[in-house]
Amino acid sequence: MKAKNLDKKFDNRENITEFLDLSKAKRPGQEQKRVNVDFPVWMIHRLDKEAKRLGVPRQSIIKIWIAERLQRASA
C-alpha cells in the first residue's frame, strides 16, 4: 500500500493496524534503563507494606511515587 493511501485511511479514522508491524513499534521517551538504588531496611519494609496493601509489586510503588514527585516538581 502506498503511503498516500495509508495516510488517507488514517485521516478517515479507519483501523490501519493490519498494515503496521507492531513488533518493531516503540514509544518515544519510554525506553527502560536499569538503575540500582540502595534503601534502608525500614524503608523496604514500608514500601513492601504499601505495595501489598495496593496489590502491586514494590517496583511499581517506587516508579509511581517518583513519577508523581517529578510531575509536581515540573509544574
MDTraj code that builds the backbone (N, CA, C; nanometers):
import mdtraj as md
import numpy as np

residues = "MET LYS ALA LYS ASN LEU ASP LYS LYS PHE ASP ASN ARG GLU ASN ILE THR GLU PHE LEU ASP LEU SER LYS ALA LYS ARG PRO GLY GLN GLU GLN LYS ARG VAL ASN VAL ASP PHE PRO VAL TRP MET ILE HIS ARG LEU ASP LYS GLU ALA LYS ARG LEU GLY VAL PRO ARG GLN SER ILE ILE LYS ILE TRP ILE ALA GLU ARG LEU GLN ARG ALA SER ALA".split()
xyz = np.array([
    [0.0841, -0.1170, 0.0000],
    [0.0000, 0.0000, 0.0000],
    [0.0889, 0.1237, 0.0000],
    [0.0500, 0.2211, -0.0777],
    [0.1251, 0.3457, -0.0839],
    [0.0975, 0.4290, 0.0400],
    [0.1978, 0.5068, 0.0780],
    [0.1862, 0.5914, 0.1968],
    [0.0672, 0.6852, 0.1863],
    [0.0400, 0.7343, 0.0670],
    [-0.0720, 0.8262, 0.0464],
    [-0.2047, 0.7603, 0.0837],
    [-0.2204, 0.6337, 0.0454],
    [-0.3439, 0.5608, 0.0772],
    [-0.3534, 0.5307, 0.2268],
    [-0.2399, 0.4966, 0.2878],
    [-0.2378, 0.4710, 0.4315],
    [-0.2733, 0.5986, 0.5088],
    [-0.2159, 0.7104, 0.4652],
    [-0.2479, 0.8390, 0.5287],
    [-0.3967, 0.8708, 0.5183],
    [-0.4542, 0.8415, 0.4034],
    [-0.5968, 0.8693, 0.3819],
    [-0.6823, 0.7843, 0.4765],
    [-0.6477, 0.6553, 0.4889],
    [-0.7205, 0.5673, 0.5807],
    [-0.7085, 0.6188, 0.7243],
    [-0.5879, 0.6578, 0.7624],
    [-0.5652, 0.7094, 0.8970],
    [-0.6470, 0.8366, 0.9206],
    [-0.6430, 0.9285, 0.8256],
    [-0.7174, 1.0537, 0.8380],
    [-0.8678, 1.0302, 0.8462],
    [-0.9155, 0.9217, 0.7840],
    [-1.0583, 0.8865, 0.7883],
    [-1.0931, 0.8037, 0.9119],
    [-0.9957, 0.7929, 1.0034],
    [-1.0130, 0.7194, 1.1290],
    [-1.0423, 0.5705, 1.1081],
    [-0.9888, 0.5153, 0.9999],
    [-1.0019, 0.3715, 0.9756],
    [-0.8931, 0.2979, 1.0533],
    [-0.9177, 0.1726, 1.0847],
    [-0.8205, 0.0903, 1.1555],
    [-0.7098, 0.0508, 1.0578],
    [-0.5879, 0.0946, 1.0868],
    [-0.4755, 0.0656, 0.9968],
    [-0.3758, -0.0319, 1.0578],
    [-0.4102, -0.0901, 1.1722],
    [-0.3133, -0.1759, 1.2408],
    [-0.2726, -0.2971, 1.1588],
    [-0.3574, -0.3451, 1.0713],
    [-0.3192, -0.4607, 0.9891],
    [-0.2040, -0.4286, 0.8948],
    [-0.1778, -0.3013, 0.8720],
    [-0.0707, -0.2595, 0.7816],
    [0.0585, -0.2248, 0.8563],
    [0.0564, -0.2363, 0.9886],
    [0.1720, -0.1985, 1.0696],
    [0.2417, -0.3212, 1.1266],
    [0.3724, -0.3126, 1.1414],
    [0.4498, -0.4168, 1.2080],
    [0.4695, -0.3720, 1.3522],
    [0.3761, -0.4096, 1.4399],
    [0.3784, -0.3632, 1.5779],
    [0.4907, -0.4254, 1.6598],
    [0.5535, -0.5312, 1.6085],
    [0.6642, -0.5921, 1.6817],
    [0.7850, -0.4990, 1.6876],
    [0.7894, -0.4007, 1.6001],
    [0.9010, -0.3063, 1.5978],
    [0.8610, -0.1687, 1.6498],
    [0.7383, -0.1558, 1.6980],
    [0.6902, -0.0269, 1.7466],
    [0.7589, 0.0099, 1.8775],
    [0.7872, 0.1379, 1.8943],
    [0.8495, 0.1892, 2.0159],
    [0.7760, 0.3149, 2.0577],
    [0.7694, 0.3367, 2.1884],
    [0.7111, 0.4588, 2.2420],
    [0.8253, 0.5534, 2.2752],
    [0.8370, 0.6637, 2.2048],
    [0.9466, 0.7580, 2.2304],
    [0.9472, 0.8046, 2.3752],
    [1.0645, 0.8092, 2.4335],
    [1.0789, 0.8559, 2.5698],
    [1.0387, 0.7533, 2.6745],
    [1.0029, 0.6325, 2.6337],
    [0.9588, 0.5298, 2.7277],
    [1.0579, 0.4142, 2.7377],
    [1.1757, 0.4311, 2.6779],
    [1.2765, 0.3262, 2.6863],
    [1.3141, 0.3045, 2.8328],
    [1.3471, 0.1833, 2.8664],
    [1.3820, 0.1489, 3.0046],
    [1.5336, 0.1520, 3.0227],
    [1.5760, 0.1944, 3.1396],
    [1.7161, 0.1883, 3.1786],
    [1.7205, 0.1443, 3.3237],
    [1.7955, 0.0409, 3.3503],
    [1.8042, -0.0142, 3.4851],
    [1.8980, 0.0714, 3.5700],
    [1.8526, 0.0998, 3.6917],
    [1.9353, 0.1697, 3.7893],
    [1.9289, 0.0938, 3.9214],
    [2.0328, 0.1042, 3.9985],
    [2.0360, 0.0417, 4.1310],
    [2.0286, 0.1506, 4.2370],
    [1.9417, 0.1296, 4.3329],
    [1.9255, 0.2242, 4.4430],
    [1.9275, 0.1451, 4.5724],
    [2.0063, 0.1906, 4.6669],
    [2.0113, 0.1263, 4.7980],
    [1.9172, 0.1995, 4.8925],
    [1.8289, 0.1234, 4.9586],
    [1.7348, 0.1781, 5.0551],
    [1.7634, 0.1193, 5.1924],
    [1.7383, 0.1953, 5.2983],
    [1.7487, 0.1371, 5.4327],
    [1.6415, 0.0291, 5.4496],
    [1.6687, -0.0674, 5.5351],
    [1.5770, -0.1802, 5.5552],
    [1.4383, -0.1325, 5.5970],
    [1.4310, -0.0317, 5.6872],
    [1.2998, 0.0160, 5.7316],
    [1.2168, 0.0680, 5.6148],
    [1.2837, 0.1291, 5.5161],
    [1.2133, 0.1832, 5.4005],
    [1.1606, 0.0705, 5.3112],
    [1.2393, -0.0336, 5.2969],
    [1.1959, -0.1502, 5.2191],
    [1.0715, -0.2114, 5.2832],
    [1.0730, -0.2234, 5.4155],
    [0.9567, -0.2801, 5.4854],
    [0.8317, -0.1953, 5.4616],
    [0.8480, -0.0637, 5.4667],
    [0.7329, 0.0246, 5.4459],
    [0.6852, 0.0196, 5.3014],
    [0.7797, 0.0130, 5.2084],
    [0.7433, 0.0003, 5.0670],
    [0.6675, -0.1301, 5.0420],
    [0.7177, -0.2384, 5.1002],
    [0.6527, -0.3686, 5.0826],
    [0.5124, -0.3694, 5.1429],
    [0.4973, -0.3061, 5.2572],
    [0.3666, -0.2995, 5.3226],
    [0.2663, -0.2235, 5.2343],
    [0.3095, -0.1110, 5.1796],
    [0.2218, -0.0312, 5.0934],
    [0.1924, -0.1043, 4.9625],
    [0.2935, -0.1701, 4.9067],
    [0.2733, -0.2463, 4.7826],
    [0.1723, -0.3584, 4.8046],
    [0.1846, -0.4264, 4.9168],
    [0.0911, -0.5352, 4.9475],
    [-0.0504, -0.4811, 4.9650],
    [-0.0616, -0.3675, 5.0324],
    [-0.1932, -0.3066, 5.0537],
    [-0.2611, -0.2735, 4.9202],
    [-0.1813, -0.2260, 4.8248],
    [-0.2353, -0.1886, 4.6943],
    [-0.2388, -0.3050, 4.5954],
    [-0.1728, -0.4150, 4.6306],
    [-0.1714, -0.5320, 4.5427],
    [-0.0851, -0.5146, 4.4189],
    [0.0263, -0.4442, 4.4361],
    [0.1190, -0.4224, 4.3248],
    [0.2609, -0.4543, 4.3708],
    [0.3526, -0.4756, 4.2786],
    [0.4922, -0.5006, 4.3176],
    [0.5582, -0.3749, 4.3762],
    [0.6593, -0.3958, 4.4561],
    [0.7354, -0.2858, 4.5165],
    [0.7849, -0.1887, 4.4100],
    [0.8352, -0.2415, 4.3003],
    [0.8903, -0.1570, 4.1939],
    [0.7843, -0.0604, 4.1401],
    [0.6606, -0.1047, 4.1335],
    [0.5536, -0.0176, 4.0844],
    [0.5318, 0.1013, 4.1766],
    [0.5325, 0.0756, 4.3070],
    [0.5167, 0.1840, 4.4045],
    [0.6280, 0.2872, 4.3864],
    [0.7499, 0.2392, 4.3753],
    [0.8643, 0.3297, 4.3613],
    [0.8493, 0.4131, 4.2344],
    [0.8157, 0.3495, 4.1223],
    [0.8005, 0.4216, 3.9954],
    [0.6895, 0.5259, 4.0032],
    [0.5760, 0.4873, 4.0590],
    [0.4616, 0.5795, 4.0677],
    [0.4972, 0.6994, 4.1537],
    [0.5547, 0.6758, 4.2709],
    [0.5860, 0.7861, 4.3619],
    [0.6907, 0.8800, 4.3027],
    [0.7896, 0.8245, 4.2373],
    [0.8916, 0.9102, 4.1757],
    [0.8296, 0.9904, 4.0613],
    [0.7463, 0.9264, 3.9792],
    [0.6805, 0.9966, 3.8682],
    [0.5930, 1.1101, 3.9200],
    [0.5174, 1.0835, 4.0270],
    [0.4320, 1.1884, 4.0855],
    [0.5161, 1.3061, 4.1341],
    [0.6240, 1.2757, 4.2005],
    [0.7111, 1.3811, 4.2537],
    [0.7730, 1.4626, 4.1408],
    [0.8159, 1.3965, 4.0343],
    [0.8750, 1.4674, 3.9212],
    [0.7729, 1.5559, 3.8510],
    [0.6486, 1.5085, 3.8419],
    [0.5438, 1.5907, 3.7804],
    [0.5162, 1.7161, 3.8633],
    [0.5105, 1.6990, 3.9966],
    [0.4881, 1.8148, 4.0832],
    [0.6030, 1.9131, 4.0730],
    [0.7243, 1.8607, 4.0635],
    [0.8421, 1.9471, 4.0573],
    [0.8479, 2.0265, 3.9266],
    [0.7924, 1.9723, 3.8197],
    [0.7980, 2.0408, 3.6912],
    [0.6769, 2.1297, 3.6672],
    [0.5825, 2.1290, 3.7594],
    [0.4607, 2.2116, 3.7428],
    [0.4837, 2.3553, 3.7823],
])
top = md.Topology()
chain = top.add_chain()
for i, resn in enumerate(residues, 1):
    res = top.add_residue(resn, chain, resSeq=i)
    for name in ("N", "CA", "C"):
        top.add_atom(name, md.element.get_by_symbol(name[0]), res)
traj = md.Trajectory(xyz[None], top)
